[in-house]
Amino acid sequence: MLSAAHRMRESSDFRIAMRHGRRAGTPHLVVHLAPAPGSDGEAMATPPPRAADPAAANPPVAAPLVGFAVSKQVGTAVTRNRVKRRLRHLVRDRLDRLPDGTRLVVRALPPSAGASSAELAVSLDSALARAGRQPPRGSR
């Protein structure tokens, strides 16, 4: 289980990570990694915040925030919850690798339902490594 300080609850946090973060995918999942505002990897070339869109302001957060997106394409409710539990456990063990203020969304793809925990761990590590090396979206 992730501690309350690391759980992403606001839709604006999901939006920031998915629209402005770095994206990397594997056959089992896609990660969206948005670095903390003002950090070295931050895209300063992102469009300026609009007054009507408070989510675009990218407010700072203290700890890394993690959210999960598991659609109905992955399977039944039981299957989706099992995938989320496994991913939460895997991400919890990797939180120390994420700098403060980072927003991470892990989106499960349908093949994740049949994947073992070891396969999900390899996929997660691979996607996180690739997302950390890619330039942020909007700066290409």
C-alpha positions as CSV (number, residue, x, y, z in Angstrom):
1,M,0.0,0.0,0.0
2,L,1.2,3.5,-0.8
3,S,1.3,6.0,2.0
4,A,-1.2,8.8,1.9
5,A,1.5,11.3,1.1
6,H,2.4,9.5,-2.1
7,R,-1.1,8.9,-3.5
8,M,-2.3,11.0,-6.4
9,R,-5.9,12.1,-5.8
10,E,-6.5,15.3,-7.8
11,S,-7.4,15.0,-11.4
12,S,-5.2,18.0,-12.1
13,D,-2.2,16.0,-11.0
14,F,-3.1,13.2,-13.4
15,R,-3.6,15.8,-16.1
16,I,-0.2,17.4,-15.5
17,A,1.6,14.0,-15.6
18,M,-0.2,12.7,-18.7
19,R,-0.1,15.9,-20.8
20,H,3.2,17.4,-19.8
21,G,5.3,14.4,-18.5
22,R,7.6,12.1,-20.3
23,R,6.0,8.9,-21.6
24,A,7.5,5.5,-22.0
25,G,5.7,2.3,-22.8
26,T,6.2,-1.5,-22.6
27,P,3.8,-4.2,-23.8
28,H,2.3,-4.3,-20.2
29,L,2.1,-0.6,-19.2
30,V,2.8,3.0,-20.0
31,V,4.3,5.4,-17.5
32,H,3.9,9.2,-17.6
33,L,6.6,10.9,-15.5
34,A,6.4,14.7,-14.8
35,P,9.4,16.1,-13.0
36,A,9.1,18.6,-10.3
37,P,8.7,22.2,-11.4
38,G,12.0,23.9,-11.9
39,S,14.0,20.7,-11.8
40,D,16.6,19.9,-14.5
41,G,14.3,17.7,-16.6
42,E,11.4,20.1,-16.4
43,A,10.1,21.4,-19.7
44,M,10.2,25.1,-19.5
45,A,9.1,25.3,-23.1
46,T,5.6,24.1,-22.1
47,P,2.9,26.6,-22.9
48,P,2.4,29.3,-20.2
49,P,-0.5,28.6,-17.9
50,R,-3.9,29.9,-18.9
51,A,-5.9,31.7,-16.2
52,A,-8.9,29.5,-16.9
53,D,-6.8,26.3,-16.4
54,P,-5.5,26.1,-12.9
55,A,-4.0,22.6,-13.6
56,A,-1.5,24.1,-16.0
57,A,0.0,26.1,-13.3
58,N,1.8,22.9,-12.1
59,P,1.9,23.7,-8.4
60,P,4.7,22.1,-6.5
61,V,4.2,19.0,-4.4
62,A,6.3,17.9,-1.5
63,A,6.7,14.1,-2.1
64,P,6.5,12.1,-5.3
65,L,2.9,11.5,-6.2
66,V,1.8,8.2,-7.9
67,G,-1.5,7.4,-9.6
68,F,-2.7,4.4,-11.5
69,A,-5.0,4.1,-14.5
70,V,-6.5,0.7,-15.2
71,S,-9.3,0.7,-17.8
72,K,-12.0,-1.9,-18.3
73,Q,-10.1,-3.2,-21.3
74,V,-7.7,-4.9,-18.8
75,G,-10.5,-7.1,-17.5
76,T,-13.2,-7.5,-14.8
77,A,-13.2,-5.5,-11.7
78,V,-11.4,-8.3,-9.8
79,T,-8.7,-8.4,-12.4
80,R,-8.2,-4.6,-12.6
81,N,-8.0,-4.4,-8.8
82,R,-5.4,-7.2,-8.7
83,V,-3.3,-5.4,-11.4
84,K,-3.5,-2.2,-9.4
85,R,-2.5,-3.9,-6.1
86,R,0.5,-5.5,-7.9
87,L,1.6,-2.2,-9.5
88,R,1.2,-0.3,-6.2
89,H,3.4,-2.8,-4.5
90,L,6.1,-2.5,-7.2
91,V,6.0,1.3,-7.3
92,R,6.2,1.5,-3.5
93,D,9.6,-0.3,-3.6
94,R,10.8,2.2,-6.2
95,L,9.6,5.5,-4.6
96,D,13.1,6.3,-3.3
97,R,14.3,6.6,-6.9
98,L,11.8,9.4,-7.6
99,P,12.8,13.0,-6.7
100,D,10.4,15.0,-4.5
101,G,7.7,16.8,-6.5
102,T,7.6,14.2,-9.3
103,R,4.3,13.0,-10.6
104,L,4.0,9.5,-11.9
105,V,1.0,7.9,-13.6
106,V,1.2,4.2,-14.4
107,R,-1.3,3.1,-17.0
108,A,-1.9,-0.6,-17.3
109,L,-2.5,-2.1,-20.7
110,P,-4.6,-5.3,-21.3
111,P,-1.6,-7.7,-21.4
112,S,-0.8,-6.7,-17.8
113,A,-3.7,-8.9,-16.6
114,G,-1.9,-12.0,-17.6
115,A,1.6,-10.9,-16.6
116,S,3.4,-12.2,-13.6
117,S,4.6,-9.8,-10.9
118,A,8.2,-10.4,-12.1
119,E,7.2,-9.4,-15.7
120,L,5.4,-6.3,-14.4
121,A,8.5,-5.4,-12.4
122,V,10.7,-5.7,-15.5
123,S,8.2,-3.6,-17.5
124,L,8.0,-0.9,-14.8
125,D,11.8,-0.7,-14.4
126,S,12.3,-0.5,-18.2
127,A,9.6,2.2,-18.7
128,L,10.8,4.3,-15.7
129,A,14.4,4.2,-17.0
130,R,13.3,5.2,-20.5
131,A,11.0,8.0,-19.3
132,G,13.9,9.4,-17.2
133,R,16.1,9.6,-20.3
134,Q,13.7,11.2,-22.7
135,P,13.3,14.9,-23.1
136,P,10.0,16.2,-21.7
137,R,7.1,16.6,-24.2
138,G,6.8,20.0,-25.8
139,S,10.6,20.5,-25.9
140,R,11.3,18.5,-29.0
